[in-house]
Amino acid sequence: MNLQNVRTVFTGFLLLIIIITTIIIVSIKQTQYVKQLSVHIDEAGQVVNQTEHLLTLSLDNETGARGYMLTGDTSFLTPFEQAKIHIYPAMDSLRGMTTPKIKSFVDSICHFTILRLAFSTQMVQLRKLYPLTEAIKRYNANEGKQYTDQIRFFAALIQQEQSIYINQLRSDYLASFKKLNIIQYSIIGSTVVLLILLAGRFRNELKQIKTDYENFESLVDAAPDANVIVNDHGFIIIMNKQAEKLFGYSKAELLNQSVEILLPEINRHQHKQHRENYSKHPHARMMGEGLELFALTKNKQVIPVEISLAPVKTSMGVVISASIRDITERKEINLKLQQLNKQLSEKVHTQTVQIADILESISDAFIALDSSFRFIYINQSAANRFERKAADLLGCIIWEALPQLKDAVFFSEITDCMLNQLQKSFEQFDPIHNQWVLHAVYPSSEGISIYTKDITARKMQEKQMQEANEELRRLSGYLQQVREEERKSIARDIHDDLGQQLTGLQMDAHWLRKKMAEADQTLIEKINEVSHSIDMAIISVRKILSNLRPAILDDLGMVAAMEWLNMETMKRYPSIQMKLVSSATVINLSPEKATSLFRIYQEAVNNAVKHANAGTITSSLSADDTFIELLITDNGKGIDDQTIKSGGYGLLGIRERTYILGGTFSLLTEKEKGTTLKIVIPISDSYVKDINS
């Protein structure tokens, strides 16, 4: 039986003695009781009020403890602690009542309030020590309810007593004596009820002790490590199944044996001294605190172990719980890891030397910095570039040792790479060495590596290639201009010479047909055939002239020529619908730009009709003071990636014409959903020169 149960029994018997003494005193001093009845009524009223206040505090205390039990939320402990603080002053106030009868009730109420408070405190402690499910198993909810009911019961008795006292003032001594007997009987009945409750409490406590012991054994057996519990004399009182498995002993063989039986013979005497010293100042000790410990099994095998110690206070005194873990396998693994680490270190050293040899042999500069931008490695090429000795730079901050590197580009790029942990490559012109260099930056959490390569030759080649491309584009533009002039000249010659000659032949054929109306029918038919051939030749010449250079382009301008092209296309392909929307009917472009933009539009329409199988072609033309934008959209089958890359379907010509004009070319296409072509060119020739330069 634990200390709490002893206190419960003692309190119960003490309460019985108090009740019996109170009954005797009340019976002997009935006369004094009547005289002091009015005083008792006031005290009873105060007790009732104070009892209600005490009951409220007890319920607040219980609510906080129950909330913490169910949720584990520490915010519920605030009302629990507040109520706990105010309960004792309230009980002291109740105990200040002097009347024996009222004092007996006060003692009863205080007694059950203390039990109620102890029960709530036990709930909080259980919840702190165990998870919710285990904590619920370890407390009896009915016990707290019984305490609360007893408090309410005695409060009701006090109220009943107040009523009795008031009636006694209105009746004579005999009535008061009879009512006093009723009170005495009630007290006796309460005593009987209290005895019954105490008996039930003891019975439940015995059951709970048995259940707790069984649960404790299950909990110890469920532990992953071997567990041995010894008393303050060093004898084993509890052990789990893992301990049996580890040491090879059964419980019957080890229980009540000295714990030194589990130690090698050479360590037993010293361990006994350590155990005695530990018992004087017990404290928790975690596993792996630097101690090299060994244990002895039943078959005399010595094994390396780790042991944690935890002192536990019980009714039998302080016992020590020892958790024991076999680390034989870990020792073997650690030994293998040490061997592997040694091998790895040797390989790392070898590879580091090889990498250093490689870095020293390359002609490009390579440096490595730590997270503070201090040199931790610099190859000879980098040292030569900085015109410093590598040994003088190691350990120095790069910006302090080489302040010329702290320029806007290099400093910002390197710090940005380090800050955001981004790999990056960037080019920079080095005015000191008159070189173009490429910096490849590789950051990590430990530092940053920078590889610098001289790309001056490549930049020169790129510049030469760019100049050659510009020359080719100028040549291409010139050739296109020459071609347009040739087309224009050929069209003019065909119109002026061949066109006039065909027109004359046509007039002569009509004249002959009129003059030979009565001639041979065969001759007339031949003349008609010649006239028809001349008509077809004239149509062909007009078509050739339109293809070479539409006259409407020179006469009415680019917008009119585009609209004419739309009408001619819809005549040739009736199933196609075309529409051109222009924000301005007249756009001030040079003849060369107007011709080139018309050719771009002509080629785009031709692609949509012949290759994309478009049914609808919608175009828009807009311009401001600086740029002109041409947007062509069709609903055809789109253009595949290979065609776009190769520049097929006339895309290369469109792109080249656009670049020659100093404009931009963009293409948006999706399979079976059509294509959108966007051309933007500057209106001013000076703007084109600025772009090309």
FINU-630378 format. One line per 4 residues: number of its first residue (from 1); their letters; for each residue x, y, z of C-alpha. Coordinates in pm, 1 decimal. Last residue first. Example, Ala and Ser with C-alpha at 12.3 -4.5 7.8 and 13.67 -1.06 7.14 Angstrom:
2) sa) 1367.0:-106.0:714.0; 1230.0:-450.0:780.0
//
This chain:
693) snid) 2658.8:4965.5:-8628.8; 2376.1:4774.2:-8792.5; 2123.8:4911.4:-8542.8; 2244.7:5272.2:-8583.2
689) kvys) 2241.3:5240.7:-8960.3; 1885.4:5109.5:-8953.1; 1780.1:5406.2:-8735.7; 1931.9:5641.5:-8993.6
685) dsip) 1720.7:5476.6:-9262.4; 1404.5:5582.2:-9078.9; 1094.5:5361.4:-9091.0; 1226.2:5093.7:-8860.1
681) ivik) 1112.5:4735.0:-8928.5; 883.2:4496.8:-8736.7; 773.0:4169.3:-8899.3; 543.5:3924.1:-8719.6
677) lttg) 440.7:3589.2:-8870.3; 155.6:3393.5:-8712.1; 102.2:3030.1:-8807.5; -187.9:2788.3:-8802.0
673) keke) -363.1:2544.3:-8570.2; -281.1:2206.9:-8728.6; 62.0:2205.9:-8555.9; 135.5:2529.5:-8378.0
669) tlls) 329.0:2830.3:-8508.8; 461.5:3159.3:-8375.5; 733.9:3325.8:-8581.6; 935.7:3637.9:-8511.8
665) ftgg) 1143.8:3865.1:-8737.8; 1302.2:4189.9:-8627.0; 1402.2:4487.7:-8839.3; 1722.3:4650.4:-8966.8
661) liyt) 1596.8:4643.7:-9329.3; 1867.9:4390.7:-9414.0; 1750.5:4185.1:-9116.9; 1395.5:4174.2:-9253.4
657) reri) 1506.4:4079.3:-9606.6; 1722.2:3803.9:-9457.4; 1437.3:3663.9:-9245.4; 1191.3:3666.1:-9535.0
653) gllg) 1446.3:3497.4:-9763.2; 1520.5:3231.4:-9500.5; 1151.4:3171.6:-9436.3; 1090.1:3098.3:-9809.5
649) yggs) 923.5:2763.5:-9731.8; 1250.3:2634.8:-9581.6; 1477.9:2817.5:-9337.5; 1647.3:2495.2:-9221.4
645) kitq) 1563.7:2560.1:-8856.4; 1200.0:2652.3:-8930.2; 1157.3:2353.0:-9161.2; 1295.0:2118.8:-8895.6
641) ddig) 1069.2:2267.4:-8629.3; 746.5:2196.1:-8821.8; 535.7:2472.8:-8975.8; 161.9:2507.7:-8919.6
637) kgnd) -132.5:2321.0:-9072.4; -311.6:2632.3:-9191.5; -521.6:2887.7:-9003.9; -324.8:3190.4:-9119.8
633) till) -187.9:3502.8:-8949.1; 25.9:3783.7:-9096.6; 134.1:4081.8:-8881.2; 330.2:4368.8:-9036.7
629) eift) 463.1:4638.8:-8803.0; 608.4:4976.3:-8903.6; 841.2:5157.1:-8669.1; 951.1:5509.7:-8574.2
625) ddas) 675.3:5766.7:-8625.9; 401.6:5506.2:-8587.8; 289.0:5223.4:-8811.7; 34.3:4946.1:-8841.4
621) lsst) -34.3:4676.0:-9099.1; -261.9:4382.5:-9027.7; -306.1:4053.3:-9207.4; -564.9:3775.6:-9199.5
617) itga) -529.9:3464.3:-9412.9; -812.4:3208.9:-9407.6; -832.2:2866.2:-9569.7; -465.0:2778.9:-9525.6
613) nahk) -311.5:2481.6:-9703.0; 17.3:2551.8:-9515.8; 247.8:2491.4:-9813.7; 94.6:2657.1:-10122.7
609) vann) -142.3:2917.2:-9979.7; 31.7:3007.4:-9652.0; 375.3:3005.4:-9816.4; 257.5:3228.8:-10106.7
605) vaeq) 103.2:3473.2:-9859.0; 434.4:3491.5:-9670.1; 634.9:3540.1:-9994.6; 408.3:3825.2:-10111.3
601) yirf) 421.2:3993.4:-9767.7; 801.0:3978.5:-9765.6; 806.3:4104.9:-10127.7; 580.5:4396.2:-10025.6
597) lsta) 815.1:4476.5:-9735.3; 1112.9:4475.6:-9973.9; 935.6:4700.3:-10228.8; 826.6:4948.6:-9961.9
593) keps) 1178.2:4948.5:-9815.1; 1336.1:5021.4:-10158.0; 1074.6:5282.9:-10244.3; 1146.5:5468.0:-9916.0
589) lniv) 860.2:5451.4:-9672.0; 608.4:5716.9:-9580.9; 298.7:5509.5:-9509.5; -27.1:5594.1:-9685.4
585) tass) -353.3:5411.3:-9617.3; -288.7:5407.6:-9244.2; -413.9:5170.3:-8973.1; -417.2:4886.2:-9224.0
581) vlkm) -636.8:4577.0:-9208.0; -582.2:4316.1:-9480.3; -828.6:4032.9:-9533.1; -808.5:3705.4:-9722.3
577) qisp) -1053.9:3417.4:-9766.6; -932.2:3114.1:-9959.2; -1171.5:2881.0:-10140.9; -1166.7:3097.5:-10459.4
573) yrkm) -793.7:3032.3:-10520.0; -683.1:3227.4:-10834.0; -935.7:3503.9:-10781.3; -860.4:3503.4:-10404.8
569) temn) -488.4:3541.1:-10482.9; -547.6:3830.2:-10726.6; -765.4:4007.8:-10468.5; -507.0:3965.9:-10191.3
565) lwem) -221.8:4081.6:-10419.0; -424.1:4394.9:-10507.3; -465.3:4464.6:-10133.5; -87.7:4430.4:-10088.1
561) aavm) -22.8:4660.4:-10386.3; -263.9:4919.8:-10246.0; -71.9:4915.8:-9917.3; 266.2:4941.8:-10093.9
557) gldd) 198.5:5244.9:-10314.4; -49.6:5363.6:-10577.9; 160.2:5396.5:-10899.1; 487.0:5220.7:-10818.9
553) liap) 328.6:4925.9:-10639.3; 28.9:4935.8:-10878.1; 266.1:4852.8:-11163.7; 324.7:4514.5:-11007.7
549) rlns) 692.8:4423.2:-11049.0; 823.4:4104.4:-11210.7; 515.6:3904.5:-11121.4; 282.5:4173.6:-11250.2
545) likr) 485.6:4213.8:-11570.3; 482.4:3840.0:-11628.0; 105.8:3837.6:-11581.7; 67.2:4127.0:-11824.5
541) vsii) 287.4:3945.2:-12077.2; 81.5:3628.8:-12036.4; -241.4:3822.7:-12096.0; -88.1:3984.3:-12409.7
537) amdi) 23.7:3640.9:-12533.1; -327.2:3506.4:-12477.5; -472.0:3788.3:-12687.6; -211.4:3728.2:-12963.8
533) shsv) -298.0:3359.3:-12963.0; -666.7:3447.8:-12996.3; -593.5:3678.1:-13292.1; -384.2:3407.0:-13460.2
529) enik) -665.6:3157.8:-13406.9; -916.5:3405.5:-13547.7; -696.8:3458.8:-13857.4; -683.2:3083.1:-13905.6
525) eilt) -1059.2:3061.0:-13879.1; -1095.7:3336.7:-14142.2; -854.3:3155.7:-14373.1; -1054.7:2835.8:-14345.4
521) qdae) -1377.8:3021.4:-14414.2; -1242.5:3158.8:-14740.1; -1300.2:3527.9:-14764.6; -1628.4:3714.0:-14730.6
517) amkk) -1541.5:3886.4:-14396.9; -1186.0:3936.8:-14513.5; -1158.6:4308.4:-14441.6; -1305.0:4280.2:-14089.6
513) rlwh) -1085.2:3985.4:-13986.9; -781.0:4157.6:-14135.1; -846.0:4468.4:-13921.5; -885.7:4260.3:-13602.5
509) admq) -556.3:4083.2:-13672.4; -382.4:4415.2:-13738.4; -510.3:4551.6:-13403.4; -379.6:4243.9:-13222.5
505) lgtl) -46.9:4270.4:-13400.7; -19.3:4633.1:-13286.2; -100.9:4534.9:-12924.8; 160.1:4261.5:-12942.5
501) qqgl) 418.7:4511.3:-13066.3; 325.1:4759.1:-12793.6; 363.2:4496.3:-12523.0; 689.6:4366.2:-12663.8
497) ddhi) 849.8:4709.9:-12670.9; 721.6:4941.2:-12395.0; 574.4:4683.7:-12158.6; 852.0:4430.0:-12206.5
493) drai) 1114.2:4702.8:-12171.9; 943.1:4844.7:-11857.3; 910.0:4499.0:-11702.5; 1272.4:4423.9:-11780.5
489) skre) 1379.6:4755.4:-11626.0; 1165.5:4701.8:-11313.7; 1286.3:4347.3:-11280.3; 1642.3:4467.2:-11326.8
485) eerv) 1585.1:4739.4:-11065.6; 1435.0:4482.1:-10828.5; 1731.4:4253.7:-10890.4; 1974.4:4540.4:-10828.0
481) qqly) 1794.4:4615.9:-10500.2; 1801.8:4248.0:-10410.7; 2171.2:4237.4:-10499.1; 2238.6:4546.7:-10284.7
477) gslr) 2050.3:4396.7:-9996.2; 2243.4:4072.4:-10036.8; 2569.6:4266.2:-10054.1; 2474.8:4459.5:-9742.5
473) rlee) 2382.9:4131.0:-9579.8; 2706.7:3972.0:-9693.1; 2908.3:4266.4:-9563.5; 2723.5:4248.1:-9231.3
469) naeq) 2791.2:3877.0:-9217.8; 3158.5:3940.1:-9288.9; 3170.5:4202.1:-9013.3; 3005.0:3957.7:-8775.3
465) mqke) 3246.1:3681.8:-8874.6; 3540.5:3915.6:-8824.2; 3403.7:4011.0:-8483.1; 3342.9:3646.6:-8397.8
461) qmkr) 3694.6:3559.8:-8510.3; 3834.9:3840.6:-8297.0; 3624.4:3720.0:-8003.4; 3760.1:3368.4:-8056.5
457) atid) 4116.7:3490.9:-8060.2; 4059.5:3697.2:-7744.1; 3902.3:3403.0:-7561.5; 4158.3:3367.1:-7280.1
453) ktyi) 4008.8:3130.4:-7024.5; 3937.5:3192.2:-6655.1; 3810.9:2913.9:-6426.4; 3673.0:3037.3:-6093.0
449) sige) 3600.4:2810.8:-5794.4; 3380.7:2921.4:-5501.0; 3350.9:2845.7:-5130.6; 3229.4:2585.4:-4881.5
445) sspy) 2855.0:2615.2:-4958.6; 2934.8:2578.6:-5327.8; 3000.1:2811.1:-5621.7; 3126.2:2721.9:-5973.8
441) vahl) 3211.9:3028.0:-6186.2; 3330.4:3008.1:-6547.9; 3502.1:3337.9:-6644.4; 3564.8:3394.1:-7016.3
437) vwqn) 3840.7:3642.4:-7104.3; 3884.5:3911.3:-7373.0; 4232.7:4053.4:-7367.9; 4415.2:4389.2:-7355.8
433) hipd) 4622.0:4264.9:-7059.0; 4526.0:4555.3:-6832.7; 4205.8:4629.0:-7025.8; 4057.8:4286.4:-6946.4
429) fqef) 3733.9:4256.5:-7142.3; 3476.8:4037.4:-6974.1; 3269.9:3731.8:-7064.0; 3034.0:3551.0:-6828.7
425) skql) 2974.5:3194.7:-6715.7; 2744.9:3106.5:-6425.4; 2677.5:2840.3:-6165.0; 2432.6:2974.2:-5907.6
421) qnlm) 2470.7:2946.0:-5529.5; 2258.5:3260.9:-5474.8; 2510.8:3450.6:-5258.7; 2821.9:3298.6:-5415.1
417) cdti) 2704.7:3356.2:-5771.6; 2596.1:3712.0:-5686.1; 2931.9:3784.7:-5521.3; 3117.5:3662.5:-5831.2
413) esff) 2897.9:3854.6:-6077.8; 2900.6:4178.6:-5877.7; 3280.6:4177.2:-5830.6; 3359.0:4085.7:-6193.4
409) vadk) 3124.2:4340.2:-6352.1; 3157.8:4652.7:-6134.3; 3531.4:4628.1:-6074.8; 3688.9:4468.3:-5769.1
405) lqpl) 3947.6:4281.6:-5975.0; 4192.8:4576.1:-5965.9; 4197.0:4544.2:-5586.0; 4401.5:4222.8:-5609.0
401) aewi) 4519.1:4137.0:-5254.7; 4229.3:4317.7:-5087.6; 3954.9:4197.9:-5321.9; 4096.6:3843.1:-5326.7
397) icgl) 4110.3:3806.2:-4949.7; 4449.0:3657.2:-4862.7; 4504.9:3300.5:-4736.2; 4715.5:3204.3:-5038.3
393) ldaa) 4819.8:3512.6:-5236.0; 5190.7:3528.3:-5145.3; 5234.7:3152.9:-5207.5; 5092.7:3191.6:-5560.2
389) kref) 5351.2:3454.4:-5650.6; 5211.1:3762.2:-5819.9; 5189.0:3890.2:-6177.9; 4807.6:3842.4:-6166.0
385) rnaa) 4820.5:3649.3:-6492.9; 5132.6:3464.8:-6384.8; 4960.7:3360.7:-6060.7; 4658.4:3244.2:-6259.2
381) sqni) 4878.8:3036.2:-6489.7; 5066.7:2896.4:-6190.4; 4754.0:2763.0:-6023.9; 4579.7:2931.4:-5731.5
377) yifr) 4430.9:2750.2:-5432.6; 4281.6:2850.9:-5094.4; 4254.6:3221.0:-5174.0; 4018.0:3401.4:-4936.7
373) fssd) 3672.6:3499.9:-5060.3; 3515.9:3453.7:-4712.2; 3332.5:3137.9:-4828.6; 3664.5:2991.9:-4947.0
369) laif) 3826.3:3078.3:-5277.9; 3962.3:2856.1:-5556.9; 4158.5:2990.4:-5855.3; 4216.4:2863.8:-6210.1
365) adsi) 4390.2:3042.5:-6497.6; 4416.0:2871.6:-6836.8; 4736.8:2720.1:-6972.7; 4675.8:2382.6:-6810.6
361) seli) 4962.7:2197.8:-6641.5; 4909.9:2337.0:-6293.1; 4545.0:2237.0:-6294.1; 4636.3:1885.3:-6408.3
357) daiq) 4906.7:1848.3:-6142.9; 4662.2:1976.0:-5878.0; 4401.7:1724.3:-5998.9; 4657.8:1443.7:-5971.0
353) vtqt) 4764.4:1555.2:-5621.4; 4400.5:1573.7:-5515.3; 4341.5:1229.9:-5669.4; 4619.7:1079.9:-5459.0
349) hvke) 4504.7:1258.7:-5142.1; 4146.4:1152.4:-5202.0; 4260.2:794.6:-5258.1; 4461.0:797.6:-4934.1
345) slqk) 4170.1:953.1:-4746.3; 3936.9:690.8:-4889.6; 4164.7:408.4:-4774.3; 4181.0:559.0:-4424.4
341) nlqq) 3808.1:617.7:-4423.0; 3750.2:257.4:-4530.4; 3969.5:127.8:-4246.5; 3793.1:352.9:-3996.8
337) lkln) 3458.1:243.3:-4133.4; 3554.3:-122.6:-4092.4; 3647.1:-59.0:-3728.7; 3325.2:134.2:-3676.5
333) iekr) 3125.9:-156.8:-3822.9; 3296.4:-404.8:-3588.9; 3228.4:-179.2:-3290.0; 2867.5:-135.6:-3401.1
329) etid) 2824.1:-513.9:-3416.4; 2955.4:-553.7:-3062.8; 2745.9:-263.2:-2933.6; 2511.0:-461.9:-2706.1
325) risa) 2274.0:-214.9:-2539.9; 2189.8:-201.3:-2168.0; 1919.6:14.3:-2010.5; 1969.6:41.1:-1631.9
321) sivv) 1684.7:146.1:-1403.4; 1806.3:229.7:-1052.4; 1574.3:208.0:-753.4; 1527.5:478.9:-489.3
317) gmst) 1318.6:381.0:-188.6; 1058.0:109.9:-144.6; 773.6:358.7:-193.8; 940.5:450.3:-522.5
313) kvpa) 1185.5:712.7:-652.1; 1341.4:625.1:-988.4; 1710.4:673.5:-1073.4; 1796.3:650.2:-1446.4
309) lsie) 2112.1:490.5:-1581.6; 2216.9:442.9:-1945.1; 2452.5:160.0:-2040.1; 2652.4:99.2:-2358.0
305) vpiv) 2797.7:-247.2:-2407.5; 3109.8:-433.6:-2519.7; 3072.1:-813.9:-2475.5; 3261.5:-1058.4:-2251.2
301) qknk) 3149.6:-1419.3:-2300.4; 3131.5:-1626.9:-1981.4; 2845.2:-1852.5:-2105.8; 2604.9:-1667.6:-1874.3
297) tlaf) 2702.5:-1333.8:-2028.6; 2954.2:-1083.0:-1890.6; 2928.9:-708.6:-1960.3; 3177.7:-445.6:-2076.8
293) lelg) 3191.0:-66.1:-2058.3; 3398.3:199.8:-2237.1; 3266.2:529.2:-2100.4; 3255.1:832.0:-2331.7
289) egmm) 2900.1:939.7:-2257.0; 2753.5:687.6:-2503.0; 2424.8:620.9:-2328.5; 2276.8:887.0:-2102.2
285) rahp) 2327.4:913.6:-1725.1; 2048.2:1025.5:-1492.7; 2147.9:1112.3:-1137.2; 2185.6:934.1:-800.3
281) hksy) 2408.0:1100.0:-539.9; 2451.4:851.3:-252.6; 2348.8:559.6:-473.7; 2618.3:658.9:-726.4
277) nerh) 2888.5:626.8:-461.6; 2766.6:278.0:-370.8; 2748.2:178.8:-738.1; 3100.4:309.0:-809.7
273) qkhq) 3235.8:108.1:-516.8; 3057.1:-204.4:-638.6; 3183.2:-140.4:-990.7; 3544.9:-139.1:-868.7
269) hrni) 3500.0:-478.2:-702.5; 3321.3:-626.6:-1002.5; 3547.8:-506.3:-1284.7; 3804.4:-790.6:-1297.9
265) epll) 3536.6:-1058.1:-1262.4; 3355.1:-940.4:-1574.8; 3013.3:-791.2:-1496.7; 2664.1:-944.4:-1503.3
261) ievs) 2705.3:-1109.1:-1160.4; 2778.9:-759.1:-1030.3; 2402.1:-691.9:-1037.2; 2368.3:-893.6:-717.9
257) qnll) 2095.6:-1160.0:-741.9; 1736.8:-1106.8:-622.1; 1608.5:-1194.6:-971.7; 1884.1:-1334.2:-1192.5
253) eaks) 1822.1:-1710.3:-1219.8; 1442.1:-1689.0:-1201.3; 1442.0:-1426.2:-1474.6; 1626.6:-1661.7:-1708.1
249) ygfl) 1991.0:-1602.6:-1793.4; 2146.1:-1589.7:-2143.8; 2283.7:-1237.4:-2096.0; 2133.2:-1068.7:-2405.2
245) keaq) 1821.0:-1285.2:-2438.3; 1729.5:-1259.9:-2069.3; 1794.7:-885.0:-2080.3; 1570.1:-855.3:-2387.2
241) knmi) 1297.7:-1038.4:-2194.7; 1288.0:-772.7:-1923.0; 1443.4:-751.0:-1575.9; 1306.5:-652.1:-1235.0
237) iifg) 1436.3:-681.3:-876.0; 1812.1:-718.3:-933.2; 2006.0:-656.1:-613.6; 2244.8:-359.1:-583.2
233) hdnv) 2151.2:-257.5:-229.2; 1963.3:54.9:-347.5; 1738.7:-163.2:-559.8; 1815.4:-288.7:-910.4
229) ivna) 1619.8:-259.0:-1238.3; 1757.0:-432.6:-1549.6; 1656.6:-340.6:-1906.4; 1786.5:-493.1:-2229.3
225) dpaa) 1712.9:-262.2:-2517.9; 1411.4:-239.1:-2751.6; 1166.5:-178.1:-2460.2; 845.8:-383.0:-2494.4
221) dvls) 937.2:-603.6:-2196.6; 955.6:-296.5:-1973.1; 614.3:-177.9:-2089.2; 458.6:-520.4:-2042.4
217) efne) 602.3:-540.5:-1687.3; 468.8:-193.4:-1613.7; 124.8:-285.8:-1745.5; 115.5:-592.4:-1516.8
213) ydtk) 224.8:-381.1:-1221.3; -31.4:-115.9:-1302.6; -308.9:-375.5:-1325.6; -219.8:-522.9:-985.3
209) iqkl) -198.9:-179.0:-827.4; -528.4:-83.5:-990.0; -704.6:-389.0:-849.4; -571.8:-313.3:-501.9
205) enrf) -671.7:50.4:-534.9; -1021.5:-49.5:-646.3; -1068.3:-260.0:-332.2; -931.7:16.2:-114.7
201) rgal) -1169.1:266.6:-269.2; -1464.8:35.0:-225.8; -1384.4:6.4:143.5; -1342.7:380.6:169.0
197) lill) -1678.6:433.7:-1.5; -1853.6:195.9:238.7; -1692.3:366.8:537.5; -1801.2:705.1:402.6
193) vvts) -2156.8:579.9:355.2; -2161.5:456.7:714.9; -2026.2:790.4:834.2; -2285.5:970.0:627.4
189) giis) -2552.4:763.5:794.9; -2412.2:853.7:1137.4; -2404.4:1219.0:1040.0; -2760.8:1199.2:912.6
185) yqii) -2866.3:1030.2:1234.0; -2704.4:1309.6:1431.7; -2877.2:1569.4:1218.6; -3208.9:1395.5:1276.5
181) nlkk) -3132.0:1385.5:1647.7; -3068.2:1758.7:1640.0; -3402.8:1801.8:1472.3; -3560.4:1618.9:1763.0
177) fsal) -3374.1:1832.9:2016.9; -3474.8:2151.8:1836.0; -3836.1:2040.4:1842.6; -3799.6:1966.2:2213.4
173) ydsr) -3633.8:2302.9:2282.2; -3915.2:2494.9:2134.6; -3983.4:2595.8:1782.9; -3924.9:2904.0:1577.0
169) lqni) -3547.8:2930.6:1637.5; -3525.3:2556.0:1562.2; -3674.9:2616.6:1220.2; -3389.5:2853.8:1131.2
165) yisq) -3134.5:2601.9:1257.4; -3287.8:2323.6:1051.6; -3271.4:2536.2:738.0; -2908.2:2612.4:807.4
161) eqqi) -2844.5:2241.0:864.5; -2994.3:2159.3:525.1; -2764.8:2410.1:360.9; -2473.2:2252.6:544.7
157) laaf) -2586.1:1908.3:438.5; -2603.7:2023.8:77.0; -2245.4:2146.6:98.5; -2156.0:1808.7:246.5
153) friq) -2302.7:1632.5:-55.3; -2149.9:1872.6:-306.7; -1804.9:1800.6:-169.1; -1882.5:1430.8:-163.5
149) dtyq) -1999.5:1439.9:-527.0; -1676.2:1610.5:-631.0; -1469.8:1343.6:-459.4; -1675.9:1064.4:-616.6
145) kgen) -1637.0:1224.2:-961.2; -1260.2:1228.4:-922.7; -1260.5:857.1:-837.9; -1493.3:773.5:-1125.6
141) anyr) -1230.4:891.2:-1376.7; -981.9:628.5:-1260.4; -634.8:698.9:-1391.2; -368.2:484.8:-1558.1
137) kiae) -555.2:372.0:-1869.3; -618.2:733.4:-1964.9; -243.4:805.7:-1935.2; -155.8:516.7:-2165.8
133) tlpy) -394.0:635.8:-2437.1; -291.7:1001.9:-2405.1; 86.8:953.2:-2409.2; 267.5:909.8:-2077.1
129) lkrl) 477.8:1107.4:-1829.1; 326.5:1453.7:-1872.3; -24.3:1311.2:-1897.9; 25.7:1109.3:-1580.5
125) qvmq) 154.1:1417.2:-1397.2; -147.7:1622.9:-1506.0; -394.6:1351.5:-1399.9; -213.7:1308.9:-1063.3
121) tsfa) -250.1:1682.8:-1002.0; -623.5:1648.0:-1068.4; -643.8:1357.8:-818.1; -447.9:1552.2:-558.1
117) lrli) -687.2:1847.6:-601.1; -992.9:1621.0:-559.9; -836.2:1456.7:-255.7; -764.5:1800.3:-110.1
113) tfhc) -1123.6:1900.1:-185.7; -1243.3:1579.1:-24.5; -1066.1:1665.7:300.4; -1162.5:2029.1:283.5
109) isdv) -1529.3:1933.5:252.3; -1503.1:1686.5:537.8; -1312.3:1930.7:755.7; -1570.6:2197.4:682.3
105) fski) -1849.7:1957.8:768.4; -1685.4:1878.9:1100.2; -1616.8:2246.3:1159.0; -1985.3:2326.2:1109.1
101) kptt) -2080.1:2083.4:1380.2; -1799.7:2193.3:1613.6; -1876.0:2564.4:1579.9; -1550.2:2758.1:1538.5
97) mgrl) -1538.5:2836.9:1161.0; -1180.2:2937.6:1064.2; -1140.2:2610.6:874.6; -1356.4:2752.9:600.4
93) sdma) -1125.2:3050.7:550.6; -821.9:2819.7:542.2; -1001.4:2611.6:274.5; -1052.5:2922.4:59.8
89) pyih) -687.8:3024.9:105.4; -588.8:2668.7:-6.8; -810.5:2666.7:-315.4; -686.5:3000.3:-458.1
85) ikaq) -345.4:2876.4:-581.6; -485.0:2548.7:-720.8; -751.8:2740.5:-912.5; -482.4:2951.0:-1080.9
81) efpt) -266.9:2640.2:-1154.2; -549.3:2451.1:-1327.9; -679.2:2765.1:-1504.1; -325.8:2808.8:-1657.8
77) lfst) -262.1:2434.2:-1718.5; -513.9:2433.9:-2004.1; -269.4:2643.9:-2213.5; -26.3:2348.9:-2190.8
73) dgtl) -214.6:2164.0:-2466.7; -172.9:1786.1:-2411.6; -520.8:1747.8:-2560.6; -713.6:1501.2:-2339.6
69) mygr) -507.8:1522.8:-2018.2; -453.1:1900.3:-2056.3; -828.7:1953.7:-2086.2; -890.8:1720.9:-1787.4
65) agte) -640.8:1908.0:-1570.3; -789.5:2247.3:-1663.4; -1146.7:2125.1:-1603.9; -1053.0:1964.6:-1267.8
61) ndls) -896.3:2285.2:-1135.8; -1193.7:2487.0:-1255.0; -1423.2:2233.1:-1084.2; -1224.8:2260.7:-760.1
57) ltll) -1236.6:2639.7:-779.7; -1614.6:2627.9:-822.8; -1648.6:2382.3:-532.1; -1439.6:2613.0:-310.5
53) hetq) -1662.3:2908.0:-403.6; -1971.6:2700.6:-333.5; -1817.6:2598.0:-0.1; -1737.4:2961.4:83.8
49) nvvq) -2097.5:3052.8:24.9; -2228.7:2754.6:220.9; -1972.5:2807.0:497.1; -2073.8:3169.0:527.9
45) gaed) -2436.9:3066.0:555.4; -2344.3:2801.3:815.2; -2152.3:3062.7:1011.8; -2455.1:3287.9:1011.4
41) ihvs) -2679.7:2999.2:1115.4; -2432.8:2890.5:1385.9; -2443.1:3235.8:1542.0; -2823.8:3216.5:1550.2
37) lqkv) -2804.0:2874.4:1713.7; -2563.2:2980.5:1988.3; -2828.9:2978.9:2254.9; -2979.8:2655.9:2123.9
33) yqtq) -2637.2:2482.2:2110.0; -2558.2:2593.7:2462.0; -2867.1:2411.6:2576.7; -2784.6:2100.2:2373.9
29) kisv) -2435.6:2075.6:2523.4; -2416.5:1709.0:2610.2; -2565.3:1583.1:2276.7; -2353.5:1823.3:2060.9
25) iiit) -2035.5:1715.1:2239.8; -2113.4:1347.2:2191.2; -2204.3:1392.6:1819.7; -1890.5:1601.8:1757.4
21) tiii) -1670.6:1337.4:1915.4; -1823.9:1074.2:1688.4; -1771.7:1290.1:1377.1; -1413.4:1377.6:1472.5
17) illl) -1330.4:1013.0:1538.7; -1481.1:912.7:1201.5; -1285.4:1185.6:1021.6; -964.0:1065.7:1181.8
13) fgtf) -1046.4:716.4:1064.1; -1093.6:837.9:705.9; -787.8:1065.2:714.7; -569.8:778.4:834.0
9) vtrv) -704.5:547.4:565.2; -649.9:806.8:289.9; -301.7:891.0:417.3; -206.8:526.5:406.8
5) nqln) -345.3:505.6:51.6; -129.5:800.7:-57.4; 178.4:650.9:104.3; 155.1:334.5:-99.3
1) m) 0.0:0.0:0.0
//
